[in-house]
Amino acid sequence: MPNPDADAALSAEQLEVWAALATVLERLPTALDAQLQRDSGLTHFEHGVLFALDAAPDRILRMSTLAGYASCTLSRLSRAVTRLEGKGWVRRMVDPSDGRFTLAELTAAGHDQVVASTPAHQDLVRRVVFDALTPTQARQLGVIGRRIAEAVGGGPVWTPPADAR
């Protein structure tokens, strides 16, 4: 069904909001990658993969599930997991319950890497996101972020398990 507002230009207020969000979308990944590369030799994406595996039961997830959490293709995830396997932090295996699936398992060395890399990463997140906002604004940002992510599509937004928070 055509949207009559689809051809309308953004209002000045909408353009201002979009400009701020677009700037965050450009600057934040660069800052996160720079800190993780400098301190841990990881990209933000790789750290997210390790963190999700670390929070999973038995530190194991199906690659397809992990790709959903990471909002990426299986191909992109596979390339990242290959790099992480090369460092001894992840291993892949056939899912014994269904041979059509591949599992990713965080190794003990991978867990150690998560433990070592997470504090400095969370410190940066705290400084650039949470210290810039009031607690109310931070909660609103969570709601807003989930709504935008759901509007974009690609499945549910990953939420860390209660014991990982």
C-alpha positions in Angstrom: 0.0 0.0 0.0 1.5 3.4 -1.0 2.4 5.7 1.8 1.3 9.3 1.0 4.0 10.7 3.2 6.8 8.6 1.6 7.6 11.4 -0.9 7.6 14.2 1.7 10.9 15.6 2.8 12.0 15.2 6.4 10.9 18.2 8.5 13.7 20.4 9.9 13.2 18.7 13.3 13.4 15.2 11.8 16.5 16.1 9.8 18.2 17.4 13.0 17.3 14.2 14.8 18.5 12.1 11.9 21.7 14.0 11.6 22.5 13.4 15.3 21.7 9.6 15.0 23.6 9.3 11.7 26.7 10.9 13.4 26.4 8.5 16.3 26.2 5.6 13.8 29.4 6.8 12.2 31.4 7.7 15.3 30.5 5.1 17.8 31.6 2.0 15.8 34.9 3.7 15.1 35.6 4.5 18.7 34.6 1.0 19.9 36.8 -0.7 17.2 39.7 1.5 18.0 39.6 0.8 21.7 39.2 -3.0 21.3 41.9 -3.2 18.6 44.3 -1.2 20.7 43.7 -3.0 24.0 42.7 -6.6 22.9 43.4 -7.1 19.2 39.7 -7.5 18.5 37.1 -5.8 16.4 33.9 -4.8 18.1 32.1 -7.4 16.0 34.5 -10.1 17.2 34.2 -9.1 20.8 30.4 -9.3 20.4 30.7 -12.8 19.1 32.9 -13.9 22.0 30.7 -12.1 24.5 27.5 -13.8 23.2 29.2 -17.2 23.3 30.5 -16.5 26.8 26.9 -15.8 27.9 25.4 -18.8 26.2 24.6 -22.1 28.0 27.8 -24.2 28.0 29.3 -21.4 25.9 27.9 -23.0 22.8 25.5 -21.6 20.1 24.5 -22.7 16.7 26.2 -20.5 14.1 22.8 -19.5 12.7 21.6 -18.4 16.1 24.8 -16.5 16.7 24.4 -14.8 13.3 20.9 -13.7 14.3 22.3 -12.2 17.5 25.0 -10.4 15.6 22.6 -9.2 12.9 24.9 -10.5 10.2 25.1 -13.1 7.4 26.4 -16.6 8.1 29.2 -15.7 5.7 30.4 -12.7 7.7 30.1 -14.7 10.9 32.0 -17.6 9.4 34.9 -15.3 8.4 35.0 -13.8 11.9 34.8 -17.3 13.6 37.7 -18.4 11.3 39.8 -15.6 12.6 38.8 -16.4 16.2 39.5 -20.1 15.7 43.0 -19.1 14.4 43.6 -17.5 17.8 42.3 -20.5 19.7 39.3 -18.7 21.1 36.5 -20.5 19.3 36.0 -23.9 17.8 33.4 -25.2 15.4 31.7 -28.6 15.5 28.8 -30.4 13.9 25.6 -30.2 16.0 25.3 -33.7 17.4 21.5 -33.3 17.7 21.1 -32.2 14.1 24.0 -32.6 11.7 22.6 -29.9 9.4 23.8 -27.3 11.9 27.3 -26.1 13.0 28.0 -25.1 16.5 30.4 -22.5 17.7 32.0 -23.1 21.1 34.0 -20.6 23.2 37.2 -22.2 24.3 38.8 -21.7 27.8 41.3 -19.3 26.1 38.3 -17.5 24.5 36.7 -17.1 27.9 39.9 -15.7 29.2 40.0 -13.2 26.3 36.4 -12.1 27.1 37.3 -11.6 30.8 40.4 -9.6 29.8 38.8 -7.5 27.1 35.5 -6.7 28.6 36.4 -4.2 31.5 38.1 -1.7 29.2 35.4 -2.0 26.6 32.6 -1.5 29.2 34.5 1.5 30.6 34.5 3.1 27.1 30.8 2.3 26.7 30.1 3.8 30.1 32.0 7.0 29.4 30.6 7.7 25.9 27.1 6.5 26.4 26.0 6.3 30.0 28.0 9.2 31.4 26.5 11.4 28.7 22.9 10.5 29.7 20.7 10.6 32.8 19.4 7.3 34.0 16.0 8.1 32.5 17.6 9.0 29.1 19.6 5.7 29.2 16.4 3.7 29.7 14.7 5.7 26.9 17.6 5.0 24.6 17.2 1.3 25.3 13.5 1.5 24.3 14.3 3.6 21.3 17.1 1.4 20.1 15.0 -1.7 20.3 12.1 0.0 18.5 14.4 1.1 15.7 16.1 -2.3 15.4 12.7 -4.0 15.3 11.5 -1.6 12.6 14.6 -2.3 10.5 13.9 -6.0 10.8 16.1 -9.0 11.1 14.6 -10.6 14.1 14.6 -9.9 17.8 17.2 -7.8 19.5 19.8 -9.8 21.5 19.4 -9.4 25.2 22.1 -10.7 27.5 21.0 -13.4 30.0 20.2 -12.1 33.5 23.4 -13.6 34.9 25.5 -11.8 32.3 24.2 -8.4 33.3 
